[in-house]
Each structure stands twice: as C-alpha cells, then as structure tokens.
Amino acid sequence: MSRPARVAGAMAAASVLAGCASGQADAPSPAPSVAPGGECPVTRTVTRPTALGGDTLGEGPARPVMGPVLEYTAAEPGTLFAGSDWGGAKVLWFAAPGLHDPVVIKGRRLDGDSPVAFDGTQGEPLRNEIVIPPDPQATDWRDRPGYVRLKAPGCYAFQIDTPGSSTTLVFKAVGPTVR
C-alpha cells in the first residue's frame, strides 16, 4: 500500500475512534472506515523501547507489546476465556518514562460491528476501556498487563489517550469467531 493510502487509512481510523475520545462510551460512533474484506491499514512501526518487554506497536507515549497482527484464542474450556462470549489475548501495555499522567485505552473494529473489550478474566468484569494509572514519580517504563477481548477476526484500532495526546494504532486480529 502506498504511503498516501496508509496515511489516509490512519486518518480514517482516527476519525472512527473520535467518538471514543469524547468520554461517552455509549455514544453512537461513525460508520466503519474500512470496507469488510478491505485491506487493513495496520500500524507498521514496531519498536523495542525497553528491555523490560518485547516489541511494541507504534511510537506513542503508551503502546502495546504486540505486532501489527494480534492472534487471539477462543472461549474454549481450559482457557481464561472459557464460559464467556469472548475470545482474547494477553497484552502488556507500556507507558513512557516521561509520561506521569493517566493513559486511557479504548478499541474499535474498523471493518465491522464486533465490539472490543478489555480484561474480564478470573472474576474481573469486562471493560470498554482500561487505564494505566498516573505515577508522578515514574522514572522508567511502567506497565499494565491486561487482556484484549474480541468476538471476530478483522481490522481493529486502539485509541490511546493522555491529557496531552491521542494516538491511534491499527492492527489486524486473527482468530475464531466467537458466538
């Protein structure tokens, strides 16, 4: 895909997620910006900012330890997701050393209507956002382990908000459709 097409796709993804930034999680969101079956404009930047974890997606002040493809597991017996209507994958999130503010992370499917949730294992509730709490004394990368919960493969985006910035990271999810 050409650079202009990737930029346009990323801008469209940011537009789709704009409803999440309003703080109104239940507000209607714009129509998906990626046609079903269309090419997913995944974030290609992968870095390793710290020896504390693996490669991270994107370059923002907070980012997930994952690549542009997230492989998730079904809600099968013997998994942390058993008995739920959601598949999932463990994802570690990092916040940069100079970022002392809270980080709010939300998700949205770009090529369909399947929801995105977080956590919801071992008695924890499913959440439509997660927060990396503030730490005014942070001098190194801080982390927040969690789970990304999905029901269907497709093109998705995370919106990562701090008081001073908003970053959109687009990824492709691969896994089973959970009914």
C-alpha positions in Angstrom: 0.0 0.0 0.0 1.3 3.5 -0.8 2.2 6.0 1.9 -0.7 8.3 1.0 -3.1 5.3 1.3 -1.6 4.3 4.7 -1.9 7.9 5.9 -5.5 8.2 4.6 -6.3 4.9 6.3 -4.8 6.0 9.6 -6.7 9.3 9.4 -9.9 7.4 8.8 -9.2 5.2 11.7 -8.6 8.3 13.9 -11.9 9.7 12.7 -13.8 6.4 13.5 -12.3 6.4 17.0 -13.0 10.1 17.6 -16.3 9.2 19.3 -14.4 7.3 21.9 -12.4 10.4 22.9 -15.5 12.2 24.0 -15.8 10.2 27.1 -19.2 8.9 26.0 -18.6 5.2 25.7 -22.2 4.5 24.7 -22.4 7.3 22.1 -23.0 6.2 18.5 -19.9 6.0 16.5 -19.4 6.8 12.8 -19.7 4.1 10.2 -16.6 1.9 9.8 -13.9 3.3 7.6 -12.6 0.0 6.2 -14.9 -1.9 3.9 -15.5 -5.5 5.0 -12.8 -7.6 3.4 -10.8 -4.5 2.5 -7.2 -4.0 3.3 -6.5 -3.2 6.9 -4.1 -0.1 7.2 -2.1 -1.7 10.1 0.4 0.3 12.0 3.7 -0.9 10.7 6.0 0.7 13.3 7.3 -1.8 15.8 9.9 -0.8 18.3 11.6 -2.2 21.4 11.9 0.8 23.7 12.9 -1.1 26.8 14.5 -4.4 27.8 11.5 -4.9 30.2 9.3 -6.3 27.4 9.1 -7.3 23.8 8.4 -5.4 20.6 5.7 -2.7 20.8 3.3 -1.5 18.2 3.6 2.2 17.4 5.7 5.1 18.8 3.3 6.9 21.1 3.8 7.7 24.7 1.9 4.4 25.5 1.8 1.3 23.4 1.0 -2.4 23.5 3.6 -5.2 23.4 2.5 -6.8 20.2 3.0 -6.6 16.4 0.5 -5.5 13.7 -1.3 -8.8 14.0 -3.0 -10.0 17.2 -3.7 -13.7 17.4 -6.5 -14.3 19.9 -7.8 -17.5 21.5 -11.4 -18.8 21.5 -13.5 -19.1 24.7 -12.8 -22.8 24.9 -12.6 -25.0 28.0 -9.2 -24.8 29.7 -8.6 -21.2 28.7 -9.0 -18.0 30.7 -11.9 -17.1 28.4 -13.9 -20.3 28.9 -17.6 -19.8 29.5 -17.7 -16.3 28.1 -18.9 -15.0 24.7 -15.4 -13.5 24.0 -12.1 -14.7 22.8 -9.0 -12.9 23.9 -5.2 -12.4 24.1 -3.0 -11.2 26.9 -1.4 -7.8 26.1 1.1 -5.9 28.1 0.9 -2.1 27.8 3.8 0.3 28.4 3.8 4.0 29.3 6.9 6.0 28.6 9.2 7.2 31.5 8.3 10.9 31.0 4.6 10.2 31.0 3.4 10.7 34.5 -0.3 11.2 33.6 -3.0 8.5 33.3 -3.4 6.7 30.0 -6.9 5.7 28.7 -7.1 2.9 26.1 -10.2 2.1 24.0 -10.7 -0.1 21.0 -13.0 -0.2 17.9 -13.4 -2.6 15.0 -12.9 -0.7 11.7 -14.4 -3.1 9.2 -17.5 -4.3 11.1 -19.6 -4.1 14.2 -17.9 -6.6 16.6 -17.1 -4.9 19.9 -13.8 -4.7 21.7 -13.5 -5.2 25.4 -10.6 -5.5 27.9 -9.8 -7.7 30.9 -12.8 -9.8 32.1 -10.9 -12.9 33.3 -10.8 -14.6 36.6 -13.8 -12.8 38.0 -12.9 -9.4 36.7 -15.6 -7.5 34.8 -15.2 -6.8 31.1 -14.3 -3.2 30.5 -14.8 -1.0 27.4 -11.6 0.8 28.3 -8.5 0.3 30.5 -6.5 2.9 32.4 -2.8 3.0 33.2 -2.9 5.0 36.4 -0.8 8.1 36.9 2.6 7.9 38.5 4.2 11.3 39.2 7.4 9.5 40.3 7.8 7.3 37.2 11.4 7.2 36.0 11.3 4.1 33.8 8.7 2.5 31.6 5.7 1.4 33.6 3.4 -1.4 32.6 -0.2 -2.5 32.8 -0.9 -6.2 32.0 -4.3 -7.0 30.6 -6.4 -8.8 28.1 -7.9 -7.6 24.8 -11.2 -9.3 24.2 -12.7 -9.9 20.8 -15.5 -11.8 19.1 -14.4 -11.9 15.5 -11.3 -11.5 13.3 -10.9 -8.3 11.5 -9.4 -4.8 11.3 -9.3 -3.0 14.7 -7.8 0.1 16.2 -6.7 1.2 19.7 -7.1 4.8 20.7 -4.6 5.7 23.4 -5.3 9.0 25.2 -3.3 11.0 27.6 -4.1 14.6 28.7 -1.7 15.9 26.1 -2.1 13.4 23.2 -4.2 10.9 21.3 -2.6 8.0 19.4 -4.4 5.6 17.1 -2.8 2.2 16.4 -4.4 -0.1 13.8 -4.0 -3.9 13.9 -5.4 -7.0 12.3 -7.0 -9.6 14.6 -6.7 -13.2 13.7 -8.7 -15.9 15.5 -12.1 -17.7 15.6 -15.5 -16.1 15.5 -17.0 -16.5 19.0 -20.8 -16.9 19.2 
